[in-house]
Amino acid sequence: MIGLLHELRLMTRTFHMLLVMGALVLAGGVGFFLLAKPGSGREKTPPSAPSLIEDGFYMGGLVSRPPPGTNAVLNLCEKKDPYQCKNHTWAAIEDGPPAPDLGWLRKRVAFIDARRKVGDTVYVHCAAGRSRSGMVVVAYEMYKHNWTREEALTFVRSKRPVTRLNPAFWDRLREWQYELREERRTKKR
């Protein structure tokens, strides 16, 4: 009889423990659901779709055609675009180290700046619209607004949250930031 009572107590404790664990798992799932960003895991638009960064300036991934009204495209993919437009530059780079040098980056920023100054709608893209295009668009925003790389990345991510620069590109933007600061300092003299 004592053995049977002991077994019943153990079963009751085990049952209570399982109930508590189940409640915690359920509460955690509900908490995750409440804290998750709307659309998390269920994007309404494909991640490669263009994002408007500023009026007339888009960033995205490889698409079948650029945003409407685009007059200038900067393709950073290793794959050629299936379309052409009036001002089309293909400057393929790998999405990893080593990052392109500052001379390469300066040319891409100059292309964007020149096209935007004449009123062209510009689309900068790589395959996924995250890292390579992110580096170039952040570099342009740093140049245009005299922002640090952190300020520019925060701004770009506010428009295109999937932006994720690989470490080599992030390091190159530190050098870009220093170069821009030095240029501005020398111009003030």
N, C-alpha and C positions, 0 to 999 in steps of 0.2 A: 504494500500500500504506500509506504514512504517513497519507494522508487517511482511509483506512478505519479505521486504528487510532485516530486522533483522534476520529472519529465514534463508535466503540464506547465510548471513554472518556467522552465527553459523554453518551451514552445511559445508561451505567452510573451516572454521577453523578446524572443526572436521575431514574433509577429509585430510587436510594438516597434521594434527597431526597423523592420521593413516598412512599416507605415510612416515612420518619421523620415526615413531615407527617401521614400516615394514622394512625400510632401516637399522635401527639400529640392528634389529634382524637378518637380512640377513648379515650385516657386522660382527656381532658377530659370526654367524655360520661359515662364511668364515674364520674369524680370528682363531676360534677354530680349523678348519680344517687345517689351515696352521701351527699352533703351536703344534698340536698333534703329538706325536711320531709315526713314521711309524709302522703300524701294531696295533696301539692302538685299543682295542676292537675287533680286528680280528687276534688273534694269529694264526700263521701258524702251530705251534706245540702245542700239549696239554700242559697245565701248569705243569702237573705231569712228563713230559718227562725229562730225565736226562740232566743236564748241566755240561759241563766240567769246573771244577774249576782250576785244574792244570793238567799237564800230568799225566795220570793214576789215577785221583781223580775226582769222579763225585758226584753230589748232585741232588736229585730229589724227586719225589713222588712215590706212590705205582704204580708199572707197572707190566705187565705180565712176563717180563724177564729183567734182568739188562743189562747195556750197554755191547756191545761185548767185550770179553776178561776179564770180571770181575772175579776176584778170591776171593774177600772178600766183604761181604755185611754187613752193620750195619743197621738193621731195627728198627726204633723207633716207628712204628705204634702199635696200639693195635690189628691190624689184621696181622695174619701170612702171610708170602710171599707164593705165589703159586709155588715157585721154591726154589731150594737149590743150593749152590755152595760150593766150597772147604772150605772156612772159612766164616761161616755164624753166625752172632750174632743177636739175637732178644732181644732188651732191651726196651720194650714198656714203654712209658710214656704218660701221658695225656697232651693235648695241652692247658695248663693253669696252674694257681697256684695250689699248690705250685710247684716251679721248683725243679727238682732233686738236691740233695746236691752235694757239690764239689767232694766228693769221687766217686759218680756215674759218674760225668762229666770227672774226671781224668781217669777212666777206659775206657771210650769211646775214649778219645783222645789217650790213650796208645794203644788201639786196632788199630786205624787208623795209628798211627806212626809206630807200629811194622810191620803191613802189608805192608805199603809203603816202609819201609827200606829193606824188602826182595824182593821188586819189584812187589808186587801184585797191580793189578788195583782194586781200592776200590770204592764202591758205598754206600753212606750214604743217607738214605731216611726216610721220614715219609709219611703221607697220601697225602699231597699236595706239599710237598717239599718247605715249606715256613718258618715255625716257629721252630719246634722241630729239624729238620735236620739243619736248619739255625743256631741254638744255638750251636750244636755240631761242625759243620764245622767252624764257626767263632772261637770257642774255640780252635780248632786244629790250625787254621791259626795264632792265637795269640801266641800259644805255639811254633809253628815252626819258625815264623818270628820275635818273640819278638815285636809284634804289640799291640797297644791299641785295645780295643774293637771297637772303632770308625774306626780305620784304617782297621781292619780285616773285619768289616761289609761292609765298602765301597768297599773293594776288592771283597768280595763274591758277593755283589750286581752288581758289574761290569760284573760278569760272569753269575749271576742268578738274574735278576732284581726283580723277584717276592718274594724274601726273605723278610719276615716281622716277626720279633721276637715279641712275646707277652711281656708285661712289666715285668712279673716275670722272664722270661728267660734273658731279658736285664739286670735286676738287678743282677741275678746270675753271668753274665759275668763281672760285675763290681767287684764282689768278686773274680772271677777267675783271673782277671787282677791284683788285689792286691796280690793274692797268688803267681802268677808267678813272679811278681816284687820282692817279699820277697825272694822267692827261689833263684832267680838270684843274689840278693844282698848278701845272706848268702854264696853262692858258691864262690863269689869273695873274700871273707875273707880269 
